[in-house]
Amino acid sequence: SFGRAYKDRSGLGAEKTKFTDGSKQIRADGKEAKYNPGGSAWTKNWLVFDNSYFTTIPDESADPELLKLSTDKTLFGDEDFKPFAEKFRDSQDEFFASYAKAHKKLSELGSKFEAVE
């Protein structure tokens, strides 16, 4: 994640950061940034692996403290990805099947890692 690349933005590199210490944060437009200390979750039960991300993002009545970025909402607006987002929203079994296929493929392809000096 981005936080792992920049230690001052990650709990892995610093005990507290301006993003996790609960202090008031100011956006570029001068207004106070609304956030939850330590971050926000995309789903209510964020430690459970399921399709709730796809059921929560389009749900206008979902908890307003859940994280919904414009990029997340685009999944249901993009004509090419929308069929997949709707399929994963409507069927956890379809989500699991697609995830398993993608995970297997990525595992078999491996990854290349070049250390940064």
N, CA, C and O atoms as a Tinker XYZ file with bonds, in Angstrom:
   468  protein
     1  N      0.829000   -1.180000    0.000000    73     2
     2  CA     0.000000    0.000000    0.000000    64     1     3
     3  C      0.874000    1.245000    0.000000    63     2     4     5
     4  O      2.086000    1.175000    0.201000    81     3
     5  N      0.241000    2.367000   -0.227000    73     3     6
     6  CA     0.948000    3.645000   -0.247000    64     5     7
     7  C      1.655000    3.879000    1.082000    63     6     8     9
     8  O      2.781000    4.376000    1.123000    81     7
     9  N      0.977000    3.513000    2.169000    73     7    10
    10  CA     1.560000    3.711000    3.498000    64     9    11
    11  C      2.829000    2.922000    3.715000    63    10    12    13
    12  O      3.722000    3.367000    4.437000    81    11
    13  N      2.921000    1.764000    3.104000    73    11    14
    14  CA     4.136000    0.964000    3.274000    64    13    15
    15  C      5.308000    1.564000    2.506000    63    14    16    17
    16  O      6.468000    1.358000    2.865000    81    15
    17  N      5.001000    2.296000    1.464000    73    15    18
    18  CA     6.060000    2.918000    0.676000    64    17    19
    19  C      6.612000    4.162000    1.360000    63    18    20    21
    20  O      7.775000    4.515000    1.167000    81    19
    21  N      5.786000    4.821000    2.152000    73    19    22
    22  CA     6.187000    6.040000    2.845000    64    21    23
    23  C      5.970000    5.846000    4.334000    63    22    24    25
    24  O      4.840000    5.909000    4.819000    81    23
    25  N      7.060000    5.607000    5.061000    73    23    26
    26  CA     6.951000    5.253000    6.470000    64    25    27
    27  C      6.219000    6.291000    7.311000    63    26    28    29
    28  O      5.584000    5.931000    8.302000    81    27
    29  N      6.289000    7.558000    6.945000    73    27    30
    30  CA     5.593000    8.568000    7.743000    64    29    31
    31  C      4.080000    8.509000    7.548000    63    30    32    33
    32  O      3.342000    9.218000    8.232000    81    31
    33  N      3.612000    7.675000    6.628000    73    31    34
    34  CA     2.173000    7.550000    6.367000    64    33    35
    35  C      1.658000    6.174000    6.768000    63    34    36    37
    36  O      0.546000    5.794000    6.400000    81    35
    37  N      2.444000    5.442000    7.506000    73    35    38
    38  CA     2.063000    4.082000    7.831000    64    37    39
    39  C      2.341000    3.763000    9.276000    63    38    40    41
    40  O      3.351000    4.190000    9.836000    81    39
    41  N      1.440000    3.009000    9.882000    73    39    42
    42  CA     1.671000    2.534000   11.234000    64    41    43
    43  C      2.862000    1.611000   11.308000    63    42    44    45
    44  O      3.360000    1.335000   12.399000    81    43
    45  N      3.335000    1.123000   10.164000    73    43    46
    46  CA     4.484000    0.234000   10.158000    64    45    47
    47  C      5.786000    0.983000   10.410000    63    46    48    49
    48  O      6.754000    0.396000   10.892000    81    47
    49  N      5.818000    2.265000   10.091000    73    47    50
    50  CA     7.063000    3.009000   10.213000    64    49    51
    51  C      7.084000    3.996000   11.357000    63    50    52    53
    52  O      8.158000    4.411000   11.792000    81    51
    53  N      5.940000    4.377000   11.848000    73    51    54
    54  CA     5.889000    5.380000   12.900000    64    53    55
    55  C      4.797000    5.010000   13.895000    63    54    56    57
    56  O      3.768000    4.448000   13.519000    81    55
    57  N      5.028000    5.328000   15.170000    73    55    58
    58  CA     4.025000    5.045000   16.200000    64    57    59
    59  C      2.725000    5.771000   15.870000    63    58    60    61
    60  O      1.650000    5.171000   15.908000    81    59
    61  N      2.820000    7.041000   15.552000    73    59    62
    62  CA     1.661000    7.849000   15.190000    64    61    63
    63  C      2.040000    8.735000   14.014000    63    62    64    65
    64  O      3.195000    9.131000   13.858000    81    63
    65  N      1.061000    9.031000   13.208000    73    63    66
    66  CA     1.267000    9.979000   12.116000    64    65    67
    67  C      0.144000   10.999000   12.175000    63    66    68    69
    68  O     -0.805000   10.841000   12.942000    81    67
    69  N      0.248000   12.021000   11.384000    73    67    70
    70  CA    -0.829000   13.013000   11.356000    64    69    71
    71  C     -2.123000   12.395000   10.852000    63    70    72    73
    72  O     -3.202000   12.955000   11.045000    81    71
    73  N     -2.016000   11.242000   10.207000    73    71    74
    74  CA    -3.203000   10.574000    9.691000    64    73    75
    75  C     -3.852000    9.663000   10.729000    63    74    76    77
    76  O     -5.015000    9.288000   10.581000    81    75
    77  N     -3.103000    9.301000   11.788000    73    75    78
    78  CA    -3.631000    8.342000   12.756000    64    77    79
    79  C     -3.668000    8.865000   14.184000    63    78    80    81
    80  O     -4.108000    8.141000   15.077000    81    79
    81  N     -3.230000   10.079000   14.435000    73    79    82
    82  CA    -3.167000   10.553000   15.822000    64    81    83
    83  C     -4.434000   11.264000   16.276000    63    82    84    85
    84  O     -4.525000   11.679000   17.431000    81    83
    85  N     -5.416000   11.411000   15.386000    73    83    86
    86  CA    -6.683000   12.036000   15.752000    64    85    87
    87  C     -6.675000   13.554000   15.695000    63    86    88    89
    88  O     -7.679000   14.188000   16.021000    81    87
    89  N     -5.552000   14.151000   15.285000    73    87    90
    90  CA    -5.500000   15.605000   15.217000    64    89    91
    91  C     -6.318000   16.129000   14.037000    63    90    92    93
    92  O     -6.593000   15.403000   13.082000    81    91
    93  N     -6.695000   17.390000   14.122000    73    91    94
    94  CA    -7.480000   18.037000   13.081000    64    93    95
    95  C     -6.640000   18.125000   11.803000    63    94    96    97
    96  O     -5.480000   18.536000   11.841000    81    95
    97  N     -7.232000   17.739000   10.683000    73    95    98
    98  CA    -6.552000   17.799000    9.395000    64    97    99
    99  C     -7.257000   18.811000    8.503000    63    98   100   101
   100  O     -8.486000   18.883000    8.486000    81    99
   101  N     -6.485000   19.581000    7.773000    73    99   102
   102  CA    -7.024000   20.613000    6.891000    64   101   103
   103  C     -6.807000   20.190000    5.442000    63   102   104   105
   104  O     -5.700000   19.821000    5.051000    81   103
   105  N     -7.878000   20.248000    4.651000    73   103   106
   106  CA    -7.788000   19.912000    3.239000    64   105   107
   107  C     -7.121000   21.052000    2.468000    63   106   108   109
   108  O     -6.879000   22.123000    3.025000    81   107
   109  N     -6.830000   20.824000    1.207000    73   107   110
   110  CA    -6.193000   21.837000    0.366000    64   109   111
   111  C     -7.067000   23.080000    0.215000    63   110   112   113
   112  O     -6.548000   24.177000    0.011000    81   111
   113  N     -8.396000   22.920000    0.315000    73   111   114
   114  CA    -9.289000   24.071000    0.181000    64   113   115
   115  C     -9.477000   24.833000    1.497000    63   114   116   117
   116  O    -10.269000   25.773000    1.563000    81   115
   117  N     -8.744000   24.427000    2.548000    73   115   118
   118  CA    -8.795000   25.120000    3.830000    64   117   119
   119  C     -9.852000   24.606000    4.792000    63   118   120   121
   120  O     -9.876000   25.017000    5.953000    81   119
   121  N    -10.725000   23.718000    4.337000    73   119   122
   122  CA   -11.764000   23.166000    5.208000    64   121   123
   123  C    -11.212000   21.974000    5.989000    63   122   124   125
   124  O    -10.239000   21.337000    5.586000    81   123
   125  N    -11.862000   21.696000    7.113000    73   123   126
   126  CA   -11.433000   20.551000    7.922000    64   125   127
   127  C    -11.781000   19.248000    7.213000    63   126   128   129
   128  O    -12.889000   19.078000    6.704000    81   127
   129  N    -10.822000   18.337000    7.187000    73   127   130
   130  CA   -11.052000   17.023000    6.598000    64   129   131
   131  C    -11.764000   16.150000    7.619000    63   130   132   133
   132  O    -11.326000   16.048000    8.765000    81   131
   133  N    -12.846000   15.528000    7.215000    73   131   134
   134  CA   -13.581000   14.623000    8.092000    64   133   135
   135  C    -13.044000   13.207000    7.867000    63   134   136   137
   136  O    -13.063000   12.705000    6.743000    81   135
   137  N    -12.579000   12.584000    8.909000    73   135   138
   138  CA   -12.058000   11.228000    8.796000    64   137   139
   139  C    -12.123000   10.575000   10.162000    63   138   140   141
   140  O    -12.348000   11.238000   11.175000    81   139
   141  N    -11.925000    9.282000   10.177000    73   139   142
   142  CA   -11.851000    8.540000   11.423000    64   141   143
   143  C    -10.385000    8.303000   11.742000    63   142   144   145
   144  O     -9.642000    7.840000   10.877000    81   143
   145  N     -9.942000    8.610000   12.969000    73   143   146
   146  CA    -8.554000    8.327000   13.315000    64   145   147
   147  C     -8.232000    6.869000   13.015000    63   146   148   149
   148  O     -8.974000    5.966000   13.402000    81   147
   149  N     -7.118000    6.648000   12.323000    73   147   150
   150  CA    -6.745000    5.293000   11.959000    64   149   151
   151  C     -7.328000    4.845000   10.632000    63   150   152   153
   152  O     -7.014000    3.755000   10.154000    81   151
   153  N     -8.167000    5.666000   10.035000    73   151   154
   154  CA    -8.717000    5.331000    8.734000    64   153   155
   155  C    -10.180000    4.949000    8.790000    63   154   156   157
   156  O    -10.795000    4.960000    9.857000    81   155
   157  N    -10.729000    4.616000    7.652000    73   155   158
   158  CA   -12.119000    4.203000    7.533000    64   157   159
   159  C    -12.182000    2.893000    6.773000    63   158   160   161
   160  O    -11.303000    2.582000    5.970000    81   159
   161  N    -13.226000    2.136000    7.033000    73   159   162
   162  CA   -13.413000    0.866000    6.345000    64   161   163
   163  C    -14.385000    1.039000    5.183000    63   162   164   165
   164  O    -15.215000    1.947000    5.184000    81   163
   165  N    -14.271000    0.159000    4.197000    73   163   166
   166  CA   -15.206000    0.157000    3.074000    64   165   167
   167  C    -16.477000   -0.602000    3.435000    63   166   168   169
   168  O    -17.540000   -0.354000    2.866000    81   167
   169  N    -16.361000   -1.535000    4.390000    73   167   170
   170  CA   -17.504000   -2.358000    4.769000    64   169   171
   171  C    -17.639000   -2.418000    6.281000    63   170   172   173
   172  O    -16.672000   -2.200000    7.011000    81   171
   173  N    -18.843000   -2.716000    6.742000    73   171   174
   174  CA   -19.116000   -2.775000    8.177000    64   173   175
   175  C    -18.286000   -3.862000    8.853000    63   174   176   177
   176  O    -17.681000   -3.624000    9.898000    81   175
   177  N    -18.255000   -5.034000    8.268000    73   175   178
   178  CA   -17.493000   -6.156000    8.824000    64   177   179
   179  C    -16.212000   -6.336000    8.021000    63   178   180   181
   180  O    -16.068000   -7.300000    7.269000    81   179
   181  N    -15.290000   -5.403000    8.186000    73   179   182
   182  CA   -14.111000   -5.322000    7.330000    64   181   183
   183  C    -13.123000   -6.472000    7.505000    63   182   184   185
   184  O    -12.208000   -6.611000    6.693000    81   183
   185  N    -13.275000   -7.291000    8.526000    73   183   186
   186  CA   -12.391000   -8.447000    8.697000    64   185   187
   187  C    -12.967000   -9.715000    8.077000    63   186   188   189
   188  O    -12.347000  -10.775000    8.159000    81   187
   189  N    -14.126000   -9.623000    7.466000    73   187   190
   190  CA   -14.772000  -10.766000    6.832000    64   189   191
   191  C    -14.549000  -10.673000    5.321000    63   190   192   193
   192  O    -14.799000   -9.636000    4.707000    81   191
   193  N    -14.080000  -11.765000    4.739000    73   191   194
   194  CA   -13.879000  -11.793000    3.287000    64   193   195
   195  C    -15.177000  -12.255000    2.631000    63   194   196   197
   196  O    -15.554000  -13.422000    2.735000    81   195
   197  N    -15.848000  -11.341000    1.963000    73   195   198
   198  CA   -17.105000  -11.634000    1.284000    64   197   199
   199  C    -17.340000  -10.589000    0.200000    63   198   200   201
   200  O    -16.430000   -9.830000   -0.132000    81   199
   201  N    -18.539000  -10.540000   -0.350000    73   199   202
   202  CA   -18.840000   -9.592000   -1.417000    64   201   203
   203  C    -19.458000   -8.297000   -0.897000    63   202   204   205
   204  O    -20.015000   -7.534000   -1.687000    81   203
   205  N    -19.378000   -8.027000    0.397000    73   203   206
   206  CA   -20.046000   -6.854000    0.963000    64   205   207
   207  C    -19.535000   -5.529000    0.393000    63   206   208   209
   208  O    -20.269000   -4.540000    0.397000    81   207
   209  N    -18.312000   -5.491000   -0.089000    73   207   210
   210  CA   -17.822000   -4.276000   -0.758000    64   209   211
   211  C    -18.759000   -3.923000   -1.910000    63   210   212   213
   212  O    -19.130000   -2.762000   -2.084000    81   211
   213  N    -19.137000   -4.932000   -2.694000    73   211   214
   214  CA   -19.988000   -4.705000   -3.866000    64   213   215
   215  C    -21.444000   -4.457000   -3.499000    63   214   216   217
   216  O    -22.191000   -3.897000   -4.302000    81   215
   217  N    -21.866000   -4.862000   -2.299000    73   215   218
   218  CA   -23.235000   -4.554000   -1.869000    64   217   219
   219  C    -23.295000   -3.200000   -1.180000    63   218   220   221
   220  O    -24.337000   -2.544000   -1.200000    81   219
   221  N    -22.198000   -2.773000   -0.573000    73   219   222
   222  CA   -22.169000   -1.511000    0.177000    64   221   223
   223  C    -21.991000   -0.293000   -0.733000    63   222   224   225
   224  O    -22.667000    0.719000   -0.547000    81   223
   225  N    -21.102000   -0.380000   -1.701000    73   223   226
   226  CA   -20.785000    0.785000   -2.538000    64   225   227
   227  C    -22.024000    1.392000   -3.202000    63   226   228   229
   228  O    -22.177000    2.613000   -3.150000    81   227
   229  N    -22.915000    0.616000   -3.821000    73   227   230
   230  CA   -24.074000    1.243000   -4.462000    64   229   231
   231  C    -25.230000    1.555000   -3.502000    63   230   232   233
   232  O    -26.217000    2.170000   -3.905000    81   231
   233  N    -25.112000    1.137000   -2.239000    73   231   234
   234  CA   -26.201000    1.298000   -1.271000    64   233   235
   235  C    -26.176000    2.700000   -0.661000    63   234   236   237
   236  O    -25.334000    3.003000    0.184000    81   235
   237  N    -27.097000    3.541000   -1.094000    73   235   238
   238  CA   -27.162000    4.921000   -0.606000    64   237   239
   239  C    -27.529000    4.995000    0.877000    63   238   240   241
   240  O    -27.254000    6.004000    1.528000    81   239
   241  N    -28.147000    3.940000    1.420000    73   239   242
   242  CA   -28.553000    3.947000    2.827000    64   241   243
   243  C    -27.478000    3.351000    3.749000    63   242   244   245
   244  O    -27.693000    3.236000    4.956000    81   243
   245  N    -26.321000    2.972000    3.183000    73   243   246
   246  CA   -25.237000    2.398000    4.000000    64   245   247
   247  C    -24.703000    3.446000    4.975000    63   246   248   249
   248  O    -24.853000    4.647000    4.753000    81   247
   249  N    -24.094000    2.987000    6.032000    73   247   250
   250  CA   -23.500000    3.851000    7.054000    64   249   251
   251  C    -22.645000    4.923000    6.380000    63   250   252   253
   252  O    -21.727000    4.587000    5.632000    81   251
   253  N    -22.925000    6.204000    6.626000    73   251   254
   254  CA   -22.164000    7.275000    5.968000    64   253   255
   255  C    -20.697000    7.349000    6.385000    63   254   256   257
   256  O    -19.906000    8.023000    5.725000    81   255
   257  N    -20.323000    6.667000    7.470000    73   255   258
   258  CA   -18.921000    6.673000    7.886000    64   257   259
   259  C    -18.088000    5.652000    7.123000    63   258   260   261
   260  O    -16.862000    5.650000    7.233000    81   259
   261  N    -18.738000    4.781000    6.351000    73   259   262
   262  CA   -17.981000    3.844000    5.529000    64   261   263
   263  C    -17.355000    4.599000    4.360000    63   262   264   265
   264  O    -17.948000    5.532000    3.819000    81   263
   265  N    -16.170000    4.186000    3.987000    73   263   266
   266  CA   -15.421000    4.842000    2.929000    64   265   267
   267  C    -16.004000    4.494000    1.563000    63   266   268   269
   268  O    -16.135000    3.322000    1.212000    81   267
   269  N    -16.346000    5.508000    0.813000    73   267   270
   270  CA   -16.826000    5.339000   -0.560000    64   269   271
   271  C    -16.152000    6.398000   -1.419000    63   270   272   273
   272  O    -16.591000    7.547000   -1.465000    81   271
   273  N    -15.099000    6.007000   -2.087000    73   271   274
   274  CA   -14.376000    6.937000   -2.949000    64   273   275
   275  C    -15.065000    7.019000   -4.311000    63   274   276   277
   276  O    -15.820000    6.123000   -4.688000    81   275
   277  N    -14.802000    8.082000   -5.031000    73   275   278
   278  CA   -15.390000    8.212000   -6.369000    64   277   279
   279  C    -14.925000    7.072000   -7.263000    63   278   280   281
   280  O    -15.666000    6.628000   -8.140000    81   279
   281  N    -13.702000    6.594000   -7.048000    73   279   282
   282  CA   -13.200000    5.467000   -7.850000    64   281   283
   283  C    -13.981000    4.193000   -7.551000    63   282   284   285
   284  O    -14.175000    3.366000   -8.441000    81   283
   285  N    -14.433000    4.024000   -6.305000    73   283   286
   286  CA   -15.250000    2.862000   -5.960000    64   285   287
   287  C    -16.609000    2.946000   -6.658000    63   286   288   289
   288  O    -17.084000    1.972000   -7.241000    81   287
   289  N    -17.214000    4.116000   -6.586000    73   287   290
   290  CA   -18.540000    4.310000   -7.187000    64   289   291
   291  C    -18.496000    4.144000   -8.704000    63   290   292   293
   292  O    -19.489000    3.751000   -9.316000    81   291
   293  N    -17.361000    4.438000   -9.302000    73   291   294
   294  CA   -17.205000    4.323000  -10.749000    64   293   295
   295  C    -17.379000    2.882000  -11.224000    63   294   296   297
   296  O    -17.765000    2.654000  -12.370000    81   295
   297  N    -17.101000    1.913000  -10.365000    73   295   298
   298  CA   -17.252000    0.512000  -10.758000    64   297   299
   299  C    -18.675000    0.208000  -11.231000    63   298   300   301
   300  O    -18.882000   -0.644000  -12.095000    81   299
   301  N    -19.647000    0.912000  -10.657000    73   299   302
   302  CA   -21.036000    0.703000  -11.055000    64   301   303
   303  C    -21.469000    1.657000  -12.159000    63   302   304   305
   304  O    -22.552000    1.497000  -12.721000    81   303
   305  N    -20.649000    2.635000  -12.474000    73   303   306
   306  CA   -20.969000    3.585000  -13.532000    64   305   307
   307  C    -20.268000    3.284000  -14.837000    63   306   308   309
   308  O    -20.734000    3.685000  -15.904000    81   307
   309  N    -19.155000    2.583000  -14.760000    73   307   310
   310  CA   -18.380000    2.245000  -15.947000    64   309   311
   311  C    -19.084000    1.122000  -16.710000    63   310   312   313
   312  O    -19.299000    0.040000  -16.163000    81   311
   313  N    -19.437000    1.371000  -17.949000    73   311   314
   314  CA   -20.211000    0.399000  -18.728000    64   313   315
   315  C    -19.475000   -0.932000  -18.915000    63   314   316   317
   316  O    -20.113000   -1.980000  -19.008000    81   315
   317  N    -18.136000   -0.899000  -18.971000    73   315   318
   318  CA   -17.378000   -2.137000  -19.153000    64   317   319
   319  C    -17.294000   -2.964000  -17.873000    63   318   320   321
   320  O    -17.317000   -4.193000  -17.927000    81   319
   321  N    -17.194000   -2.290000  -16.706000    73   319   322
   322  CA   -17.055000   -3.038000  -15.452000    64   321   323
   323  C    -18.385000   -3.263000  -14.748000    63   322   324   325
   324  O    -18.500000   -4.159000  -13.913000    81   323
   325  N    -19.372000   -2.471000  -15.071000    73   323   326
   326  CA   -20.671000   -2.543000  -14.385000    64   325   327
   327  C    -21.257000   -3.958000  -14.340000    63   326   328   329
   328  O    -21.763000   -4.360000  -13.292000    81   327
   329  N    -21.210000   -4.732000  -15.436000    73   327   330
   330  CA   -21.760000   -6.100000  -15.359000    64   329   331
   331  C    -21.065000   -6.957000  -14.287000    63   330   332   333
   332  O    -21.711000   -7.779000  -13.638000    81   331
   333  N    -19.761000   -6.765000  -14.104000    73   331   334
   334  CA   -19.035000   -7.523000  -13.087000    64   333   335
   335  C    -19.411000   -7.043000  -11.689000    63   334   336   337
   336  O    -19.639000   -7.853000  -10.790000    81   335
   337  N    -19.476000   -5.725000  -11.509000    73   335   338
   338  CA   -19.840000   -5.160000  -10.200000    64   337   339
   339  C    -21.230000   -5.630000   -9.798000    63   338   340   341
   340  O    -21.458000   -5.988000   -8.643000    81   339
   341  N    -22.153000   -5.631000  -10.741000    73   339   342
   342  CA   -23.515000   -6.085000  -10.440000    64   341   343
   343  C    -23.551000   -7.585000  -10.165000    63   342   344   345
   344  O    -24.280000   -8.040000   -9.284000    81   343
   345  N    -22.766000   -8.353000  -10.915000    73   343   346
   346  CA   -22.709000   -9.803000  -10.696000    64   345   347
   347  C    -22.148000  -10.098000   -9.299000    63   346   348   349
   348  O    -22.677000  -10.950000   -8.585000    81   347
   349  N    -21.083000   -9.396000   -8.914000    73   347   350
   350  CA   -20.479000   -9.614000   -7.596000    64   349   351
   351  C    -21.388000   -9.111000   -6.480000    63   350   352   353
   352  O    -21.398000   -9.683000   -5.390000    81   351
   353  N    -22.152000   -8.048000   -6.735000    73   351   354
   354  CA   -23.118000   -7.545000   -5.759000    64   353   355
   355  C    -24.226000   -8.572000   -5.531000    63   354   356   357
   356  O    -24.651000   -8.808000   -4.400000    81   355
   357  N    -24.677000   -9.166000   -6.611000    73   355   358
   358  CA   -25.837000  -10.059000   -6.553000    64   357   359
   359  C    -25.514000  -11.487000   -6.135000    63   358   360   361
   360  O    -26.402000  -12.218000   -5.697000    81   359
   361  N    -24.255000  -11.893000   -6.263000    73   359   362
   362  CA   -23.914000  -13.282000   -5.953000    64   361   363
   363  C    -22.533000  -13.395000   -5.314000    63   362   364   365
   364  O    -21.509000  -13.167000   -5.958000    81   363
   365  N    -22.531000  -13.747000   -4.053000    73   363   366
   366  CA   -21.253000  -13.964000   -3.368000    64   365   367
   367  C    -20.524000  -15.156000   -3.984000    63   366   368   369
   368  O    -19.295000  -15.151000   -4.063000    81   367
   369  N    -21.265000  -16.182000   -4.424000    73   367   370
   370  CA   -20.637000  -17.345000   -5.061000    64   369   371
   371  C    -19.900000  -16.944000   -6.335000    63   370   372   373
   372  O    -18.803000  -17.437000   -6.596000    81   371
   373  N    -20.493000  -16.057000   -7.130000    73   371   374
   374  CA   -19.831000  -15.575000   -8.349000    64   373   375
   375  C    -18.578000  -14.776000   -8.004000    63   374   376   377
   376  O    -17.552000  -14.898000   -8.672000    81   375
   377  N    -18.669000  -13.957000   -6.954000    73   375   378
   378  CA   -17.499000  -13.190000   -6.511000    64   377   379
   379  C    -16.379000  -14.133000   -6.090000    63   378   380   381
   380  O    -15.232000  -13.962000   -6.504000    81   379
   381  N    -16.706000  -15.129000   -5.266000    73   379   382
   382  CA   -15.696000  -16.084000   -4.805000    64   381   383
   383  C    -15.079000  -16.849000   -5.976000    63   382   384   385
   384  O    -13.866000  -17.061000   -6.008000    81   383
   385  N    -15.899000  -17.259000   -6.927000    73   383   386
   386  CA   -15.384000  -18.008000   -8.079000    64   385   387
   387  C    -14.428000  -17.150000   -8.906000    63   386   388   389
   388  O    -13.361000  -17.616000   -9.303000    81   387
   389  N    -14.807000  -15.906000   -9.165000    73   387   390
   390  CA   -13.940000  -15.009000   -9.938000    64   389   391
   391  C    -12.663000  -14.679000   -9.175000    63   390   392   393
   392  O    -11.579000  -14.626000   -9.756000    81   391
   393  N    -12.801000  -14.457000   -7.870000    73   391   394
   394  CA   -11.619000  -14.156000   -7.055000    64   393   395
   395  C    -10.658000  -15.343000   -7.072000    63   394   396   397
   396  O     -9.455000  -15.163000   -7.260000    81   395
   397  N    -11.180000  -16.551000   -6.879000    73   395   398
   398  CA   -10.322000  -17.744000   -6.845000    64   397   399
   399  C     -9.572000  -17.911000   -8.165000    63   398   400   401
   400  O     -8.385000  -18.237000   -8.175000    81   399
   401  N    -10.266000  -17.687000   -9.266000    73   399   402
   402  CA    -9.637000  -17.810000  -10.586000    64   401   403
   403  C     -8.518000  -16.772000  -10.754000    63   402   404   405
   404  O     -7.424000  -17.101000  -11.213000    81   403
   405  N     -8.799000  -15.528000  -10.383000    73   403   406
   406  CA    -7.796000  -14.462000  -10.506000    64   405   407
   407  C     -6.619000  -14.695000   -9.556000    63   406   408   409
   408  O     -5.465000  -14.500000   -9.937000    81   407
   409  N     -6.908000  -15.109000   -8.331000    73   407   410
   410  CA    -5.848000  -15.350000   -7.344000    64   409   411
   411  C     -4.923000  -16.476000   -7.826000    63   410   412   413
   412  O     -3.701000  -16.370000   -7.724000    81   411
   413  N     -5.510000  -17.541000   -8.343000    73   411   414
   414  CA    -4.719000  -18.663000   -8.862000    64   413   415
   415  C     -3.825000  -18.200000  -10.008000    63   414   416   417
   416  O     -2.638000  -18.524000  -10.052000    81   415
   417  N     -4.403000  -17.442000  -10.929000    73   415   418
   418  CA    -3.638000  -16.973000  -12.086000    64   417   419
   419  C     -2.472000  -16.080000  -11.653000    63   418   420   421
   420  O     -1.349000  -16.242000  -12.130000    81   419
   421  N     -2.744000  -15.146000  -10.754000    73   419   422
   422  CA    -1.676000  -14.267000  -10.270000    64   421   423
   423  C     -0.607000  -15.039000   -9.507000    63   422   424   425
   424  O      0.580000  -14.727000   -9.604000    81   423
   425  N     -1.027000  -16.043000   -8.750000    73   423   426
   426  CA    -0.067000  -16.861000   -8.006000    64   425   427
   427  C      0.837000  -17.638000   -8.956000    63   426   428   429
   428  O      2.036000  -17.762000   -8.710000    81   427
   429  N      0.274000  -18.157000  -10.027000    73   427   430
   430  CA     1.052000  -18.926000  -10.991000    64   429   431
   431  C      1.980000  -18.044000  -11.815000    63   430   432   433
   432  O      3.065000  -18.476000  -12.204000    81   431
   433  N      1.557000  -16.804000  -12.084000    73   431   434
   434  CA     2.394000  -15.895000  -12.863000    64   433   435
   435  C      3.580000  -15.393000  -12.041000    63   434   436   437
   436  O      4.626000  -15.054000  -12.593000    81   435
   437  N      3.412000  -15.350000  -10.737000    73   435   438
   438  CA     4.474000  -14.834000   -9.874000    64   437   439
   439  C      4.587000  -13.327000   -9.998000    63   438   440   441
   440  O      3.787000  -12.670000  -10.663000    81   439
   441  N      5.591000  -12.809000   -9.345000    73   439   442
   442  CA     5.823000  -11.375000   -9.421000    64   441   443
   443  C      7.311000  -11.099000   -9.428000    63   442   444   445
   444  O      8.107000  -11.899000   -8.937000    81   443
   445  N      7.665000   -9.999000   -9.971000    73   443   446
   446  CA     9.064000   -9.579000   -9.990000    64   445   447
   447  C      9.236000   -8.451000   -8.992000    63   446   448   449
   448  O      8.415000   -7.535000   -8.932000    81   447
   449  N     10.277000   -8.515000   -8.227000    73   447   450
   450  CA    10.519000   -7.507000   -7.222000    64   449   451
   451  C     11.906000   -6.930000   -7.437000    63   450   452   453
   452  O     12.900000   -7.655000   -7.482000    81   451
   453  N     11.954000   -5.628000   -7.568000    73   451   454
   454  CA    13.233000   -4.953000   -7.684000    64   453   455
   455  C     13.378000   -4.033000   -6.486000    63   454   456   457
   456  O     12.618000   -3.080000   -6.317000    81   455
   457  N     14.351000   -4.330000   -5.671000    73   455   458
   458  CA    14.555000   -3.547000   -4.458000    64   457   459
   459  C     14.916000   -2.099000   -4.795000    63   458   460   461
   460  O     15.672000   -1.827000   -5.728000    81   459
   461  N     14.362000   -1.200000   -4.023000    73   459   462
   462  CA    14.669000    0.218000   -4.165000    64   461   463
   463  C     15.823000    0.540000   -3.236000    63   462   464   465
   464  O     15.796000    0.205000   -2.052000    81   463
   465  N     16.820000    1.184000   -3.775000    73   463   466
   466  CA    17.988000    1.512000   -2.944000    64   465   467
   467  C     17.817000    2.793000   -2.217000    63   466   468
   468  O     18.709000    3.207000   -1.478000    81   467
